[in-house]
Amino acid sequence: MNLPNLLTTLRLLLLPLFLTLLVYRRPGAALAVLMLAALSDALDGLLARWLDQKTSIGSFLDPLADKLLSVSGFVTLALIGPIPAWFVIVVISRDVLVSLGALVLYLHDGRLEIAPSKTGKAAMLGQFTTLLLTLLLQLGSPVERLWQSVAALTAALTVVSGLQYVWDGLKRAGTRPTGG
């Protein structure tokens, strides 16, 4: 286990704490945990590149940790009120579609790979920012208009990145499978 993977594991371990704080309506503490998770996300990628410690497990766990944090955070916040259901449906639908597409492509050609796109990374940043602004709203910050704009932009980026992954998957599916 190298340092970048240890940081990713830490982020996964922060998930139950983050969700517990959301459920018990502790937005300040949840915000602190979210910021710690974001810091670990930035550091693990940076260290993996700097120390030349990129691993297969790290390339799988890092986006998984991001997705688990954002999706479970959105679902929890939708259940307790501050996030609208339509937003969660957009985020989860895209992730389910991309995951199913990856499975179909794996069955097609035996490769399990989803290269992150710039649009996908932008959507993930928007999702993190939406979580952050939602927690700031819960703390009484006057960011309602900013939240609305960021949520709308994030939903659009999420849809566009989903369509981009579908398009890339369809192009890949048009190639001949490797092996026999």
C-alpha positions as CSV (number, residue, x, y, z in Angstrom):
1,M,0.0,0.0,0.0
2,N,1.6,3.3,-1.1
3,L,0.8,6.8,0.2
4,P,-1.6,7.8,-2.6
5,N,-3.7,4.6,-2.1
6,L,-3.6,5.2,1.7
7,L,-5.1,8.6,1.2
8,T,-7.8,7.2,-1.1
9,T,-8.6,4.6,1.5
10,L,-8.9,7.4,4.1
11,R,-11.4,9.1,1.9
12,L,-13.5,5.9,1.7
13,L,-13.3,5.6,5.5
14,L,-14.6,9.2,5.9
15,L,-17.8,8.3,4.0
16,P,-19.7,6.9,7.0
17,L,-18.7,9.8,9.1
18,F,-19.8,12.3,6.4
19,L,-23.2,10.6,6.0
20,T,-23.8,10.4,9.7
21,L,-23.1,14.1,10.1
22,L,-25.5,14.8,7.3
23,V,-28.3,12.6,8.8
24,Y,-27.8,14.2,12.2
25,R,-27.9,17.7,10.6
26,R,-24.4,18.8,11.5
27,P,-23.6,20.8,8.3
28,G,-20.5,22.4,9.8
29,A,-18.9,19.2,10.8
30,A,-20.0,17.6,7.5
31,L,-18.4,20.4,5.6
32,A,-15.1,19.9,7.5
33,V,-15.2,16.2,6.6
34,L,-16.0,17.0,3.0
35,M,-13.1,19.5,2.8
36,L,-10.8,16.8,4.3
37,A,-12.0,14.3,1.7
38,A,-11.4,16.9,-1.1
39,L,-7.9,17.6,0.2
40,S,-7.1,13.8,0.3
41,D,-8.5,13.6,-3.3
42,A,-6.2,16.4,-4.5
43,L,-3.2,15.0,-2.6
44,D,-3.5,11.4,-3.7
45,G,-3.5,12.2,-7.4
46,L,-0.7,14.7,-7.0
47,L,1.4,12.3,-4.9
48,A,0.8,9.4,-7.3
49,R,2.1,11.5,-10.2
50,W,5.0,13.1,-8.3
51,L,6.2,9.9,-6.7
52,D,5.4,7.8,-9.8
53,Q,3.1,5.6,-7.7
54,K,0.2,5.2,-10.0
55,T,-1.4,1.8,-9.5
56,S,-4.3,-0.1,-11.0
57,I,-6.1,-0.3,-7.7
58,G,-5.6,3.4,-7.2
59,S,-7.0,4.2,-10.6
60,F,-10.1,2.1,-9.7
61,L,-10.5,3.3,-6.0
62,D,-10.0,7.0,-6.6
63,P,-13.0,7.6,-8.8
64,L,-15.0,5.1,-6.8
65,A,-14.3,7.0,-3.6
66,D,-15.3,10.3,-5.4
67,K,-18.6,8.7,-6.7
68,L,-19.5,7.1,-3.4
69,L,-19.0,10.4,-1.6
70,S,-21.0,12.5,-4.1
71,V,-23.8,10.1,-4.8
72,S,-24.4,9.1,-1.2
73,G,-24.1,12.7,-0.1
74,F,-26.7,13.8,-2.7
75,V,-29.1,10.9,-1.8
76,T,-28.8,11.7,1.9
77,L,-29.3,15.4,1.3
78,A,-32.3,14.7,-1.0
79,L,-33.9,12.6,1.7
80,I,-33.5,15.2,4.4
81,G,-34.5,18.1,2.1
82,P,-32.0,20.5,0.7
83,I,-31.2,18.8,-2.6
84,P,-34.0,18.4,-5.1
85,A,-34.8,14.9,-6.3
86,W,-34.3,15.8,-10.0
87,F,-30.7,16.6,-9.4
88,V,-30.0,13.3,-7.7
89,I,-31.8,11.5,-10.5
90,V,-29.6,13.2,-13.1
91,V,-26.4,12.3,-11.2
92,I,-27.4,8.7,-10.5
93,S,-28.8,8.1,-14.0
94,R,-25.5,9.1,-15.6
95,D,-23.5,7.0,-13.3
96,V,-25.7,3.9,-13.8
97,L,-25.6,4.5,-17.6
98,V,-21.8,4.8,-17.6
99,S,-21.4,1.7,-15.4
100,L,-23.7,-0.4,-17.5
101,G,-22.0,0.8,-20.7
102,A,-18.6,-0.2,-19.2
103,L,-20.0,-3.6,-18.3
104,V,-21.3,-4.1,-21.9
105,L,-18.0,-3.0,-23.3
106,Y,-16.2,-5.4,-21.0
107,L,-18.3,-8.2,-22.2
108,H,-17.7,-7.1,-25.8
109,D,-14.0,-6.8,-25.8
110,G,-12.7,-7.9,-22.4
111,R,-11.4,-4.4,-21.4
112,L,-12.6,-2.7,-18.3
113,E,-11.6,0.9,-18.8
114,I,-13.3,4.2,-18.6
115,A,-10.9,7.0,-19.3
116,P,-12.0,10.2,-17.5
117,S,-12.9,13.0,-19.8
118,K,-12.4,16.7,-19.2
119,T,-16.2,17.1,-19.2
120,G,-16.5,14.2,-16.7
121,K,-13.9,15.8,-14.4
122,A,-15.7,19.2,-14.7
123,A,-19.0,17.5,-13.8
124,M,-17.3,15.9,-10.7
125,L,-15.9,19.3,-9.7
126,G,-19.4,20.7,-10.1
127,Q,-20.9,18.0,-8.0
128,F,-18.4,18.6,-5.2
129,T,-19.1,22.4,-5.4
130,T,-22.8,21.7,-5.3
131,L,-22.3,19.6,-2.1
132,L,-20.1,22.4,-0.7
133,L,-22.7,25.1,-1.4
134,T,-25.5,23.0,-0.1
135,L,-23.7,22.6,3.2
136,L,-23.0,26.4,3.3
137,L,-26.7,27.1,2.7
138,Q,-27.4,24.8,5.7
139,L,-25.1,27.0,7.8
140,G,-27.0,30.1,6.7
141,S,-24.6,31.5,4.1
142,P,-26.3,33.7,1.5
143,V,-25.4,31.5,-1.5
144,E,-28.8,30.6,-2.8
145,R,-28.5,32.2,-6.2
146,L,-24.9,30.8,-6.6
147,W,-26.2,27.4,-5.5
148,Q,-29.0,27.5,-8.2
149,S,-26.5,28.4,-10.9
150,V,-23.9,25.9,-9.9
151,A,-26.5,23.1,-9.6
152,A,-27.9,23.9,-13.0
153,L,-24.5,24.0,-14.6
154,T,-23.5,20.8,-12.8
155,A,-26.6,19.0,-14.0
156,A,-25.8,20.1,-17.6
157,L,-22.2,19.0,-17.3
158,T,-23.3,15.7,-15.9
159,V,-25.7,15.1,-18.8
160,V,-23.1,16.2,-21.4
161,S,-20.4,14.0,-19.9
162,G,-22.8,11.1,-19.8
163,L,-23.6,11.6,-23.5
164,Q,-19.9,11.9,-24.2
165,Y,-19.2,8.5,-22.5
166,V,-22.1,6.9,-24.4
167,W,-20.7,8.3,-27.7
168,D,-17.2,7.1,-26.9
169,G,-18.6,3.7,-25.8
170,L,-20.5,3.4,-29.1
171,K,-17.4,4.1,-31.1
172,R,-15.5,1.5,-29.1
173,A,-18.2,-1.0,-29.5
174,G,-17.9,-0.5,-33.3
175,T,-14.4,-1.9,-33.2
176,R,-13.6,-5.6,-33.4
177,P,-13.2,-7.4,-30.1
178,T,-9.7,-8.6,-29.2
179,G,-9.0,-12.3,-28.6
180,G,-11.2,-15.1,-29.8
